[in-house]
Amino acid sequence: MTSPSPRPRGKMVNGFDPEASGDLPPRDRAMIERRARLLGPAYRLFYETPVQVSRGRGVHLYDADGNEYLDAYNNVVSVGHANPRVAAAVAAQMGTLCTHTRYLQDGILDYAEDLLSTFGGRIGETGHAMFTCTGSEANDLAVRMARHCTGKRGIIVTAEAYHGTTALTASFSPSLGVSSPLGPWVRQVPAPDSYRLPPAEAGRRMAAAVQAAIDDLTRHGDGVAAFIADSLFSSDGIFAHPTDVLAPVAEVVRRAGGLYIADEVQAGFTRSGERFWGFQRHGVDPDIVTMGKPMGNGYPVAGLAVVPEVVERFGREIRYFNTFGGNSVAMAAARETLAVIREEKLMENGAKVGAFIRDGLTGLMKRHPGIGQVRGTGLYIGVEMVKDPASKEPDGAAAAALVNALRRRRVLISATGYFGNVLKIRPPLVFGQADAERLLTEMEAALDEAKG
Amino acid sequence: MTSPSPRPRGKMVNGFDPEASGDLPPRDRAMIERRARLLGPAYRLFYETPVQVSRGRGVHLYDADGNEYLDAYNNVVSVGHANPRVAAAVAAQMGTLCTHTRYLQDGILDYAEDLLSTFGGRIGETGHAMFTCTGSEANDLAVRMARHCTGKRGIIVTAEAYHGTTALTASFSPSLGVSSPLGPWVRQVPAPDSYRLPPAEAGRRMAAAVQAAIDDLTRHGDGVAAFIADSLFSSDGIFAHPTDVLAPVAEVVRRAGGLYIADEVQAGFTRSGERFWGFQRHGVDPDIVTMGKPMGNGYPVAGLAVVPEVVERFGREIRYFNTFGGNSVAMAAARETLAVIREEKLMENGAKVGAFIRDGLTGLMKRHPGIGQVRGTGLYIGVEMVKDPASKEPDGAAAAALVNALRRRRVLISATGYFGNVLKIRPPLVFGQADAERLLTEMEAALDEAKG
């Protein structure tokens, strides 16, 4: 790889720069100033020109003037913005009961049973479900349990991983940037960059890097509690293939007495278009699976599934209670979201529409050599922008320009990866053929515009 | 204090013992077995005989057979179970838009402005609001920011504090029991036990204990990042008075360069019946205020308010994003809950009904010397059960027997404190005069029954 100019590490990909707000319409500028005053400096907006939203429906968002945006970014609302079935289920349960898990209720048990049936492997056989409100809480709890179970401290992640925003999960989320310190018991391994490395070697290389990390953790007295990864490597740049990478890694981790945690916050709930869970594409049998974002189509519900032996001592000695986790309404939202995913065959839709989008984007490569690679699976698509397809030098500026050009055309996507040079296309799972065509049309126009 | 028999530290107060499930009705036993299979060993139920719930309304819960329970325990549903106004606000917003904070939206700004107006002090002047999904996340973020701001690590809490269930917050929550290790940078100070110590000395003693903890943390190289407390000392045993305790503590902490974090998850949103926030009763001006449970009447919404200088560098260097935190529906739920609290004058109701309950309970002391003290404020009431009012020896067994006797009479309360001997009465804020009378009638009957 040639010398790239990485994005400033304290800044986020596709973040709005308040210093550059001079050109905004007065209404937006006033709103941004009010926001800075009320919410403070830790909050960030997307895009050079932030998007104001007033309502949503399906794959569309609308601003106060009624302008329509095509949402090709938000995976949380996987069954569509303001999905009427989920809204009705939440409304009905809110009008009936919303309470916690220290009383007996059927809803949580029905959902847990249904959810556990999706896993297969050891979790499918005898696993338990536990509920939190956010993916961060799920990963935090997973690592707490992994440490309690193994008696070890070390955590191994990919180089640009993101696993959450609690103190613990932030400490093994290198993508938060250099100002956010990693724990001394954290080791990073390169993600399987299928664009730059021979795909046939990816599994062997990653397993070797994980073994080296384990050895180093052991040498430092921490040992390995867990390896945790998102099988789509979303924040590393979206590497959905090859799918024979994580099984050898799991083997190495298990041999050292560590646990394999599959972080399915991004890849789960059929996002890949191929399997219900991302780890299933790699043929691994995880000890813990964490989940979140799309689970309740926007209602704050998340959780994990775990093999009994990992939670046995933790459950006896520590117990777990999360006031809102697994509450009656959360379970109703999750149940209805899962029903819609199944009944509307959204996995099949994602496979078909995702392939159509990737084909269309691939077709643009000849006229647009800045597109280094089109990759992904289902409706999780990455487009790597480079300065030159021969050198493969990352082009974060080109990606940022495209993201903002599309935003001006009212199509919402973002970017990811260490250099921020990989377009991230990750729409609601109800994204249809016509939506894909609109996306491709606008993408082509944006690329042409950039060419000048 | 004479030699008490503390409850087993791995067990919770008022937890159901699955070993003792033999006497339960077959339907409940089957449900409990199903629950153990699906949710695993970390989940606990309340009561010797768990309560099954199917619906709720106002201060009442109902089981599948239509039996009515008087809820004198659940503070989350502060404006009442299945409050129709909050349910309608959530339903309307779910049908319109539910998205995150990286787009411009009015709802979050309107709510933040309204919320910040309740604080007074420095936060009221120029503070910022930040939103999470749970009180645990709020406390986790508060301590992350406190450490980033001060460059110190030490955290000082009360002896039986509870501040959350993330890895970080659990590590400064001694009430989770001895199996859950405290961080090496945590120091505990005794709560102001107004039953056993001269109230006039409480502030001086606590400030001295905090100073000693600061000195010890400094000696160990950690220094003090923050003191954090719930001003009602709920998990320590509910000590609502005296109210001149925390100002001298804040003074000592600030002099050492540490921050004062007011954990208002329990005491906030008018629970005390006297002020909107619990810390206001002590006249302190906190650096960070965290909040949760009743904020959205059961919808998972929580957050914090912070003075600008504490979040300034954190905001610039780290940023903060919580996918579901501050989402459109969370803000609608919180806004409507706050409106109901104000419009139905629930603070005034809590003051009046709470005083009536405390008077009634105090009236029972003569015939029932096991009641050592009745205390609290508003609708947060503690009843300390002792073996003998002279020795003040804690009687956890008597408290447990009363909690379960009331449960048989379909009145729900719980217990708290290190010895589990303090009855915890903490109903929805819509608890009325007739509800209070029913509670007192059943309490008297349960006490008489225990006397035999």
Boltz contact constraints between the chains, C-beta under 6 A:
constraints:
  - contact:
      token1: [A, 10]
      token2: [B, 317]
      max_distance: 6.0
  - contact:
      token1: [A, 31]
      token2: [B, 104]
      max_distance: 6.0
  - contact:
      token1: [A, 34]
      token2: [B, 109]
      max_distance: 6.0
  - contact:
      token1: [A, 35]
      token2: [B, 109]
      max_distance: 6.0
  - contact:
      token1: [A, 38]
      token2: [B, 109]
      max_distance: 6.0
  - contact:
      token1: [A, 38]
      token2: [B, 112]
      max_distance: 6.0
  - contact:
      token1: [A, 38]
      token2: [B, 113]
      max_distance: 6.0
  - contact:
      token1: [A, 39]
      token2: [B, 128]
      max_distance: 6.0
  - contact:
      token1: [A, 40]
      token2: [B, 128]
      max_distance: 6.0
  - contact:
      token1: [A, 40]
      token2: [B, 311]
      max_distance: 6.0
  - contact:
      token1: [A, 40]
      token2: [B, 315]
      max_distance: 6.0
  - contact:
      token1: [A, 41]
      token2: [B, 315]
      max_distance: 6.0
  - contact:
      token1: [A, 41]
      token2: [B, 316]
      max_distance: 6.0
  - contact:
      token1: [A, 42]
      token2: [B, 311]
      max_distance: 6.0
  - contact:
      token1: [A, 42]
      token2: [B, 315]
      max_distance: 6.0
  - contact:
      token1: [A, 42]
      token2: [B, 319]
      max_distance: 6.0
  - contact:
      token1: [A, 42]
      token2: [B, 320]
      max_distance: 6.0
  - contact:
      token1: [A, 44]
      token2: [B, 319]
      max_distance: 6.0
  - contact:
      token1: [A, 45]
      token2: [B, 102]
      max_distance: 6.0
  - contact:
      token1: [A, 46]
      token2: [B, 102]
      max_distance: 6.0
  - contact:
      token1: [A, 50]
      token2: [B, 104]
      max_distance: 6.0
  - contact:
      token1: [A, 51]
      token2: [B, 103]
      max_distance: 6.0
  - contact:
      token1: [A, 52]
      token2: [B, 104]
      max_distance: 6.0
  - contact:
      token1: [A, 53]
      token2: [B, 103]
      max_distance: 6.0
  - contact:
      token1: [A, 55]
      token2: [B, 96]
      max_distance: 6.0
  - contact:
      token1: [A, 55]
      token2: [B, 97]
      max_distance: 6.0
  - contact:
      token1: [A, 56]
      token2: [B, 97]
      max_distance: 6.0
  - contact:
      token1: [A, 82]
      token2: [B, 95]
      max_distance: 6.0
  - contact:
      token1: [A, 87]
      token2: [B, 94]
      max_distance: 6.0
  - contact:
      token1: [A, 87]
      token2: [B, 95]
      max_distance: 6.0
  - contact:
      token1: [A, 90]
      token2: [B, 94]
      max_distance: 6.0
  - contact:
      token1: [A, 91]
      token2: [B, 91]
      max_distance: 6.0
  - contact:
      token1: [A, 94]
      token2: [B, 87]
      max_distance: 6.0
  - contact:
      token1: [A, 94]
      token2: [B, 90]
      max_distance: 6.0
  - contact:
      token1: [A, 95]
      token2: [B, 82]
      max_distance: 6.0
  - contact:
      token1: [A, 95]
      token2: [B, 87]
      max_distance: 6.0
  - contact:
      token1: [A, 96]
      token2: [B, 55]
      max_distance: 6.0
  - contact:
      token1: [A, 97]
      token2: [B, 55]
      max_distance: 6.0
  - contact:
      token1: [A, 97]
      token2: [B, 56]
      max_distance: 6.0
  - contact:
      token1: [A, 98]
      token2: [B, 298]
      max_distance: 6.0
  - contact:
      token1: [A, 102]
      token2: [B, 45]
      max_distance: 6.0
  - contact:
      token1: [A, 102]
      token2: [B, 46]
      max_distance: 6.0
  - contact:
      token1: [A, 103]
      token2: [B, 51]
      max_distance: 6.0
  - contact:
      token1: [A, 103]
      token2: [B, 53]
      max_distance: 6.0
  - contact:
      token1: [A, 104]
      token2: [B, 31]
      max_distance: 6.0
  - contact:
      token1: [A, 104]
      token2: [B, 50]
      max_distance: 6.0
  - contact:
      token1: [A, 104]
      token2: [B, 52]
      max_distance: 6.0
  - contact:
      token1: [A, 109]
      token2: [B, 34]
      max_distance: 6.0
  - contact:
      token1: [A, 109]
      token2: [B, 38]
      max_distance: 6.0
  - contact:
      token1: [A, 112]
      token2: [B, 38]
      max_distance: 6.0
  - contact:
      token1: [A, 113]
      token2: [B, 38]
      max_distance: 6.0
  - contact:
      token1: [A, 128]
      token2: [B, 39]
      max_distance: 6.0
  - contact:
      token1: [A, 128]
      token2: [B, 40]
      max_distance: 6.0
  - contact:
      token1: [A, 133]
      token2: [B, 133]
      max_distance: 6.0
  - contact:
      token1: [A, 133]
      token2: [B, 134]
      max_distance: 6.0
  - contact:
      token1: [A, 133]
      token2: [B, 300]
      max_distance: 6.0
  - contact:
      token1: [A, 134]
      token2: [B, 133]
      max_distance: 6.0
  - contact:
      token1: [A, 134]
      token2: [B, 324]
      max_distance: 6.0
  - contact:
      token1: [A, 140]
      token2: [B, 166]
      max_distance: 6.0
  - contact:
      token1: [A, 140]
      token2: [B, 167]
      max_distance: 6.0
  - contact:
      token1: [A, 144]
      token2: [B, 167]
      max_distance: 6.0
  - contact:
      token1: [A, 165]
      token2: [B, 322]
      max_distance: 6.0
  - contact:
      token1: [A, 166]
      token2: [B, 140]
      max_distance: 6.0
  - contact:
      token1: [A, 166]
      token2: [B, 166]
      max_distance: 6.0
  - contact:
      token1: [A, 167]
      token2: [B, 140]
      max_distance: 6.0
  - contact:
      token1: [A, 167]
      token2: [B, 144]
      max_distance: 6.0
  - contact:
      token1: [A, 167]
      token2: [B, 168]
      max_distance: 6.0
  - contact:
      token1: [A, 168]
      token2: [B, 167]
      max_distance: 6.0
  - contact:
      token1: [A, 179]
      token2: [B, 317]
      max_distance: 6.0
  - contact:
      token1: [A, 179]
      token2: [B, 318]
      max_distance: 6.0
  - contact:
      token1: [A, 180]
      token2: [B, 318]
      max_distance: 6.0
  - contact:
      token1: [A, 298]
      token2: [B, 98]
      max_distance: 6.0
  - contact:
      token1: [A, 300]
      token2: [B, 133]
      max_distance: 6.0
  - contact:
      token1: [A, 300]
      token2: [B, 300]
      max_distance: 6.0
  - contact:
      token1: [A, 300]
      token2: [B, 324]
      max_distance: 6.0
  - contact:
      token1: [A, 311]
      token2: [B, 40]
      max_distance: 6.0
  - contact:
      token1: [A, 311]
      token2: [B, 42]
      max_distance: 6.0
  - contact:
      token1: [A, 315]
      token2: [B, 40]
      max_distance: 6.0
  - contact:
      token1: [A, 315]
      token2: [B, 41]
      max_distance: 6.0
  - contact:
      token1: [A, 315]
      token2: [B, 42]
      max_distance: 6.0
  - contact:
      token1: [A, 316]
      token2: [B, 41]
      max_distance: 6.0
  - contact:
      token1: [A, 317]
      token2: [B, 10]
      max_distance: 6.0
  - contact:
      token1: [A, 317]
      token2: [B, 179]
      max_distance: 6.0
  - contact:
      token1: [A, 318]
      token2: [B, 179]
      max_distance: 6.0
  - contact:
      token1: [A, 318]
      token2: [B, 180]
      max_distance: 6.0
  - contact:
      token1: [A, 319]
      token2: [B, 42]
      max_distance: 6.0
  - contact:
      token1: [A, 319]
      token2: [B, 44]
      max_distance: 6.0
  - contact:
      token1: [A, 320]
      token2: [B, 42]
      max_distance: 6.0
  - contact:
      token1: [A, 322]
      token2: [B, 165]
      max_distance: 6.0
  - contact:
      token1: [A, 323]
      token2: [B, 293]
      max_distance: 6.0
  - contact:
      token1: [A, 324]
      token2: [B, 134]
      max_distance: 6.0
  - contact:
      token1: [A, 324]
      token2: [B, 300]
      max_distance: 6.0
